[in-house]
Amino acid sequence: MDATQSLVAVAVVLSALNLALLGVLATVWLRNFRTFRNGQVLALLLFALLLAGENLAALGFHLGMGMLYADAATALLAAAALRGLQFVALCFLAWATLQ
């Protein structure tokens, strides 16, 4: 596996992990919204759903259109780094939500 394929694999795995965390967060926030009917909780739920849509689109690009990045290792590195930053941010958000 070359460096390009490795970066695509890292980005795909991180997007999948982000989707799993967003699923947990959306479930908690949906339950909280049903209980409290709070606008802030609704905003968090919508945030999770929209970010999940973005991660699904990213998965589609990485899996179905990998050739877009074929000659751009820097772009692939940036995409994988952004997925990693998003994962860390979602971990902190999940930790705070599940306390």
ChimeraX commands (.cxc) that place a marker at each C-alpha (Angstrom):
marker #1 position 0.00,0.00,0.00 radius 0.5
marker #1 position 1.50,3.33,-0.99 radius 0.5
marker #1 position 1.26,6.62,0.92 radius 0.5
marker #1 position -1.74,7.83,-1.06 radius 0.5
marker #1 position -3.74,4.69,-0.35 radius 0.5
marker #1 position -2.75,4.88,3.32 radius 0.5
marker #1 position -3.99,8.46,3.59 radius 0.5
marker #1 position -7.28,7.54,1.93 radius 0.5
marker #1 position -7.66,4.62,4.35 radius 0.5
marker #1 position -6.97,6.90,7.33 radius 0.5
marker #1 position -9.53,9.44,6.10 radius 0.5
marker #1 position -12.14,6.71,5.55 radius 0.5
marker #1 position -11.61,5.20,9.00 radius 0.5
marker #1 position -11.78,8.61,10.68 radius 0.5
marker #1 position -14.99,9.49,8.80 radius 0.5
marker #1 position -16.53,6.19,9.92 radius 0.5
marker #1 position -15.50,6.86,13.53 radius 0.5
marker #1 position -16.95,10.37,13.27 radius 0.5
marker #1 position -20.23,8.90,12.03 radius 0.5
marker #1 position -20.33,6.48,14.96 radius 0.5
marker #1 position -19.75,9.27,17.48 radius 0.5
marker #1 position -22.33,11.47,15.76 radius 0.5
marker #1 position -24.84,8.61,15.96 radius 0.5
marker #1 position -24.32,8.35,19.72 radius 0.5
marker #1 position -24.55,12.11,20.18 radius 0.5
marker #1 position -27.66,12.42,17.99 radius 0.5
marker #1 position -29.36,9.66,19.99 radius 0.5
marker #1 position -28.64,11.39,23.30 radius 0.5
marker #1 position -29.68,14.79,21.98 radius 0.5
marker #1 position -32.88,13.41,20.44 radius 0.5
marker #1 position -33.81,11.82,23.75 radius 0.5
marker #1 position -33.04,15.08,25.57 radius 0.5
marker #1 position -35.03,17.12,23.06 radius 0.5
marker #1 position -38.05,14.86,23.48 radius 0.5
marker #1 position -37.78,15.32,27.24 radius 0.5
marker #1 position -37.03,19.04,27.51 radius 0.5
marker #1 position -38.20,20.59,24.18 radius 0.5
marker #1 position -35.26,22.98,24.35 radius 0.5
marker #1 position -34.10,24.97,21.31 radius 0.5
marker #1 position -30.43,24.57,22.22 radius 0.5
marker #1 position -30.76,20.79,22.32 radius 0.5
marker #1 position -32.55,20.89,18.96 radius 0.5
marker #1 position -29.65,22.91,17.56 radius 0.5
marker #1 position -27.19,20.27,18.80 radius 0.5
marker #1 position -29.29,17.54,17.20 radius 0.5
marker #1 position -29.40,19.39,13.88 radius 0.5
marker #1 position -25.65,19.99,14.12 radius 0.5
marker #1 position -25.06,16.25,14.53 radius 0.5
marker #1 position -27.30,15.42,11.57 radius 0.5
marker #1 position -25.68,17.98,9.28 radius 0.5
marker #1 position -22.16,16.95,10.27 radius 0.5
marker #1 position -23.12,13.31,9.69 radius 0.5
marker #1 position -24.26,14.30,6.18 radius 0.5
marker #1 position -20.90,15.97,5.59 radius 0.5
marker #1 position -19.07,12.84,6.75 radius 0.5
marker #1 position -21.21,10.64,4.49 radius 0.5
marker #1 position -20.35,12.89,1.55 radius 0.5
marker #1 position -16.66,12.71,2.48 radius 0.5
marker #1 position -16.86,8.91,2.57 radius 0.5
marker #1 position -18.43,8.97,-0.88 radius 0.5
marker #1 position -15.65,11.15,-2.23 radius 0.5
marker #1 position -12.89,9.08,-0.64 radius 0.5
marker #1 position -14.33,5.73,-1.67 radius 0.5
marker #1 position -15.93,6.57,-5.01 radius 0.5
marker #1 position -13.85,9.40,-6.35 radius 0.5
marker #1 position -10.38,8.72,-5.00 radius 0.5
marker #1 position -8.95,9.67,-8.35 radius 0.5
marker #1 position -9.61,13.33,-7.50 radius 0.5
marker #1 position -6.72,13.12,-5.06 radius 0.5
marker #1 position -4.50,10.78,-7.07 radius 0.5
marker #1 position -1.83,13.38,-7.79 radius 0.5
marker #1 position -2.34,15.57,-4.75 radius 0.5
marker #1 position -0.70,14.03,-1.69 radius 0.5
marker #1 position -0.89,17.40,0.08 radius 0.5
marker #1 position -4.65,17.56,-0.41 radius 0.5
marker #1 position -5.00,14.00,0.88 radius 0.5
marker #1 position -2.88,14.80,3.91 radius 0.5
marker #1 position -4.98,17.88,4.61 radius 0.5
marker #1 position -8.23,15.91,4.26 radius 0.5
marker #1 position -6.98,13.20,6.64 radius 0.5
marker #1 position -5.76,15.83,9.12 radius 0.5
marker #1 position -9.13,17.59,9.07 radius 0.5
marker #1 position -10.92,14.27,9.68 radius 0.5
marker #1 position -8.57,13.69,12.61 radius 0.5
marker #1 position -9.24,17.13,14.09 radius 0.5
marker #1 position -12.97,16.57,13.70 radius 0.5
marker #1 position -12.65,13.21,15.47 radius 0.5
marker #1 position -10.81,14.79,18.42 radius 0.5
marker #1 position -13.42,17.57,18.66 radius 0.5
marker #1 position -16.26,15.03,18.58 radius 0.5
marker #1 position -14.55,12.97,21.30 radius 0.5
marker #1 position -14.51,16.01,23.58 radius 0.5
marker #1 position -18.14,16.78,22.71 radius 0.5
marker #1 position -19.15,13.18,23.38 radius 0.5
marker #1 position -17.27,13.17,26.67 radius 0.5
marker #1 position -19.03,16.37,27.79 radius 0.5
marker #1 position -22.45,15.14,26.61 radius 0.5
marker #1 position -22.23,11.72,28.22 radius 0.5
marker #1 position -21.15,13.03,31.65 radius 0.5
marker link #1:1,2 radius 0.2
marker link #1:2,3 radius 0.2
marker link #1:3,4 radius 0.2
marker link #1:4,5 radius 0.2
marker link #1:5,6 radius 0.2
marker link #1:6,7 radius 0.2
marker link #1:7,8 radius 0.2
marker link #1:8,9 radius 0.2
marker link #1:9,10 radius 0.2
marker link #1:10,11 radius 0.2
marker link #1:11,12 radius 0.2
marker link #1:12,13 radius 0.2
marker link #1:13,14 radius 0.2
marker link #1:14,15 radius 0.2
marker link #1:15,16 radius 0.2
marker link #1:16,17 radius 0.2
marker link #1:17,18 radius 0.2
marker link #1:18,19 radius 0.2
marker link #1:19,20 radius 0.2
marker link #1:20,21 radius 0.2
marker link #1:21,22 radius 0.2
marker link #1:22,23 radius 0.2
marker link #1:23,24 radius 0.2
marker link #1:24,25 radius 0.2
marker link #1:25,26 radius 0.2
marker link #1:26,27 radius 0.2
marker link #1:27,28 radius 0.2
marker link #1:28,29 radius 0.2
marker link #1:29,30 radius 0.2
marker link #1:30,31 radius 0.2
marker link #1:31,32 radius 0.2
marker link #1:32,33 radius 0.2
marker link #1:33,34 radius 0.2
marker link #1:34,35 radius 0.2
marker link #1:35,36 radius 0.2
marker link #1:36,37 radius 0.2
marker link #1:37,38 radius 0.2
marker link #1:38,39 radius 0.2
marker link #1:39,40 radius 0.2
marker link #1:40,41 radius 0.2
marker link #1:41,42 radius 0.2
marker link #1:42,43 radius 0.2
marker link #1:43,44 radius 0.2
marker link #1:44,45 radius 0.2
marker link #1:45,46 radius 0.2
marker link #1:46,47 radius 0.2
marker link #1:47,48 radius 0.2
marker link #1:48,49 radius 0.2
marker link #1:49,50 radius 0.2
marker link #1:50,51 radius 0.2
marker link #1:51,52 radius 0.2
marker link #1:52,53 radius 0.2
marker link #1:53,54 radius 0.2
marker link #1:54,55 radius 0.2
marker link #1:55,56 radius 0.2
marker link #1:56,57 radius 0.2
marker link #1:57,58 radius 0.2
marker link #1:58,59 radius 0.2
marker link #1:59,60 radius 0.2
marker link #1:60,61 radius 0.2
marker link #1:61,62 radius 0.2
marker link #1:62,63 radius 0.2
marker link #1:63,64 radius 0.2
marker link #1:64,65 radius 0.2
marker link #1:65,66 radius 0.2
marker link #1:66,67 radius 0.2
marker link #1:67,68 radius 0.2
marker link #1:68,69 radius 0.2
marker link #1:69,70 radius 0.2
marker link #1:70,71 radius 0.2
marker link #1:71,72 radius 0.2
marker link #1:72,73 radius 0.2
marker link #1:73,74 radius 0.2
marker link #1:74,75 radius 0.2
marker link #1:75,76 radius 0.2
marker link #1:76,77 radius 0.2
marker link #1:77,78 radius 0.2
marker link #1:78,79 radius 0.2
marker link #1:79,80 radius 0.2
marker link #1:80,81 radius 0.2
marker link #1:81,82 radius 0.2
marker link #1:82,83 radius 0.2
marker link #1:83,84 radius 0.2
marker link #1:84,85 radius 0.2
marker link #1:85,86 radius 0.2
marker link #1:86,87 radius 0.2
marker link #1:87,88 radius 0.2
marker link #1:88,89 radius 0.2
marker link #1:89,90 radius 0.2
marker link #1:90,91 radius 0.2
marker link #1:91,92 radius 0.2
marker link #1:92,93 radius 0.2
marker link #1:93,94 radius 0.2
marker link #1:94,95 radius 0.2
marker link #1:95,96 radius 0.2
marker link #1:96,97 radius 0.2
marker link #1:97,98 radius 0.2
marker link #1:98,99 radius 0.2
view
